[in-house]
């Protein structure tokens, strides 16, 4: 890891006689639909610039965790990354709104907001922290999965230890539904489920599949409580070095890659659900209003944060 970070610091953006190569680091495997979206971006950028701008992708966390890579962008050691919007919220506070449970009515509503004025303002909000957002990628909706107790109503969560990200809104959401939110590193989760340190967790279908947590947890409840997107980010230290024409190529390539990434995601999600069903996982459909009602106090508390009520209202009006 140390050698990789030193390499990144020395070579984050290579400039040759006729072209520039931007280093893009992220933590996902190359089989992931979000990685495939970045490959589409890479190909589009090279085509638009006729090879003047290239992208070298470092997958699988080669250059560090989401937080570490964002910090490398801030100091100008590498050019780009893809992170969860939840990770961006630790740097640019406005991104917190994307984690509010049941804020989005459906996927169409989500992308109306992300691809409209609200999304543009969020992407630009990171610039004052040296992190300029380029586009949002579909990361699906997070739902509960459990080892022994099927979740059919919020009452079924009572007393269950549910692993969540180290993300305050996620903690508040699970606790509001009656569960016991348990922040834990993702890499520790498989063993924690096996040993009943926790009773369940929450994530999207492709992540439940690729993590192989479905080998332990045989109940997957599609309550779809949050739809936290991924975001592709460029450090302003590199963005500001590009010419206006280069900036246009890069932004267009990022925006156009979103459509392809959505298709990659939809195919991956359908395949993940099919595989899990065949492995004996019970896919549980629920009445979402029962769950969203329990989360209203989380939304109410969130809107007391200065500036957030206006942002929530703008999203709800989409």
N, C-alpha and C positions, 0 to 999 in steps of 0.2 A: 504493500500500500504506500509506504513512504517513497519508494522509488518511483511509483506511478505518479504520485503527487508532484515530486520534483520534476519529473519529465513533463508534466502538464504545465508547471510554472515556467519551464524553460521554453516550451514550444506550443503554447496555447493557440496561437494563430500564426501559421507559417506564411510568409510572404515571399514569393519568388518573382522572377523577372516579369512573368505574364499572368500570374494568378495568385489567389489567396485561398488558403485552406483554413476553415474554421473548425475547431474541435468542439464536438457536441457530446457531453457525457450524461448518462442516465443509469438507473439501477435495475432496469427490466431485462429479462432474457430476450434473445433475438427472435424467439418464436412468438413473442407477445404482440397483439394487434396494435398497440401504441408504438412499439418499435417499428413495425411495418409502416405506420403513418410517417415516421421520421425518415425512413428510407425513401418514401414517395417524395417528401420534401427535398431530400438530398438530390434526387434525380431531377426534379423540377428546377431547382436552383442552378444546377450545372447546365441544364438545357437553356434556361433563360439567359444566363450569363455567357453562354458559349464557352464554358470551361473557365471563365475568369474567377468565379467563386466556386469553391468546392467545400464539402463538409466531410470530416472524418468522424465517425460515430464510435464512441467507447461505451459499450453496453455492460450489463451485469455488475454495475457498481465498481468498475475498474478504477475509477478516480475518486471514489468516496461515496458517502451517504448523500441524501438529498441536501441536507443542511451544509455539509462540507463543500459540495459542488457549488451551491449558491454563493457561499463565501468566496470560493475561487473566482466566480464571475465578478463579484464585487471588487476584488483587488486586481482584476484583469489578467489572471493567470490562464484561464480558458475562456472561450467565447460564448458557448451556449449550453443549455441543459433542458431537460424535461423533468418536471417535478409535479407532485400533487398540489392542487390549489391549497390544500391544508398546510403544506410545507411553506408555500408562499405567504400564508397568513402570518407566519412568525416574523416576516420581514416587512410586508406591506399590509397593514391591518385591514384594509377594505376587503381583502380576499376572504376574511372570516365569514362573510355573508353566505358564501357558497356551501358552507357546512351546516347551515340551519336546517333542521329536519322538516321535511314536507313543505319546504318553501316553493318548490316547483311542482306544478300540477301533473306534468307528464314530460316525456322527453322533448316533445315539440315545444313546450313552454320553455324548457331549459335552454334549448338552442336559439329560440327567439331572443332570449335575454343575452346569452353569451355572444351571439353574432350581431347584436344591435348596439345601441348607444351605451347601455349598461356595461356590456362586455368590453367595449373599447375603453371606457373610463377605467375599468378594473385593470386592464392590461397596461394602461399608461400610468396607473397609480404607483407601480413599482419603480418607475424611472427615478424618483427622488431618492430611492435606496439603491441606485445603480443597477436595477434589474428591470429591463423593458420586456413586457409580455408581447409575444407575437401572435399566438392563437391558442384556442382551447381545443383539447381533444376529448372525445367521449371516453369516460372511464366507468360507464355503467352506473347502476344503482346498488347501494349496499343493503344487504338483508341479513337477517339472523340465521346462523346455523348452530345446531346443538347436538350434543352427544347422546343424551338419554331422554330428554324431555322435549317433545314436539311443542313448538310455539304456534298456537292457533289464535290466541287473543293476548292482549297485553298482560292480563292476569297470570298467564303461564310463565312470564318472565320473573315473577316475584321470587326473590331470594337467589336467583341464578347468577353465578359469577360469569360475566360476559367480557371477554377481552375487547378492548377498544384501542385506537391509536392514542398517543399522548397528545390529546386534542380536547380542550375544555368543553366545547360544545358536544362532542361525542360522549364524554363522561356525563354531562348534564342530561343528555337525551336518554341514555340507558337508565340512569337513576330515576328520571321522571316516569319511566314506564314501569318502575318497580324492581328492575334488576339491580345487580351490584356491579357497577362498571369497574373493570380491572385493566388499567393501562399496562401494556407489556410489549416488549420488542417482538416484532413479527417473526424473527428467526427462532424465538423460543416457544412459539405457539404450538407447533405440532406435538412436542414432548409434553407441554402443559396440558393439552387436551387428552393425550394418552393417559397421563397420570392423574387426571381429574383435578388438576390445580385450578382450572377454570372449567365451566360447564359448556361454554360455547364461545362464539365470536360473531363478527359481522363483516361481510365483504361482498364483492360482486361475483357472478358465476365464474368467469375465467380465472380469477384469483383463487377461488375455492378449489377449482380443478387443478391448476398448475401447482398449488401448494400441497396437493394430495391430502388436504384436511378432510375431504369427503371419505377417506378410508377410515376415519375415526368417528366423524359426525354424520349420522344417517338421516338427519332432519334439516331441511333447508326451507325456511319460511320467507316467501317473497313479499315481505312488507315494504320493501324499497323505501326505507326511511330517509336516505340522503343520496344525492347525486353529485358528488364532489368531482369535478372534472380534473383532467391533467392540463398543464399549461406549459407551452414551450417558451423559453426565456433566452434573451441575449443580454450579456452585460453591456451597459451603456459605454464602458470604456472601449469596447470593440465597435459597437454601433456607431459611435461618434467618429470613428476613424474611416468609416465607409463613405463613399461619395453618395449624393442623392440618388443617382441611378442605381448604384449597388444596393442601397437601402430599399429601393422600390422592388428590385428583383427578389430580395430576400423576403420582404413582407408578402409579396404576391405568391411566392412559392409556398410560404407557410400557410397562408389563407386557403390556397387551392388544395393543399394536402388534407385539409379537414374532411372533405367529402369522401376521399378514399379511405381515410382512417375510420370514419363511421361505418363504412362497409366492412372493413376488416373486423371491427368490434362486433357488429351484428352477427357475422359468421362465427366468430370465436365464441360468443355467448351461447348461440344455438348449439354448437358442438359441445360445449362444456356441460350444458344441461342434459343433452342426450347421453353423454358418457356417464354422468352421475346417476341418472335414472337407471341405466343398465347395470350400474354397480350397486343398486339397491337403496339409493338415497330417495327418501320421500320428499317430493317437491310440494310444498303446502301453499295454496292460494288463500289469502285472508281478506277480510274487510278492512281496507286501509284506513277508513275514517276512525275506526276504533283506536288505532295506533296514533294517528295524527292528533286526535283530541288530547291524548295524554301529553303530547309534546308542546301544546300551546304555551305553557309557562316558560318553556325554553325560548320560544320566539319573543314573548313579552319581555323577558329579562334582556334579551339581546338588543331589542330596540331602545333600551335605556342608555346604551353606549352612544356617546356623542357621534352624530353623523350617520348612524346605522338605520334609524327609522326611515329616513328619506331614501336610502338605498333599497331597503326592503320594499317600500311602497313602489318604487320604480320597477322592481322585478315583478311584483304582484300585478302591476298594471300592464304587463306585456301580453 
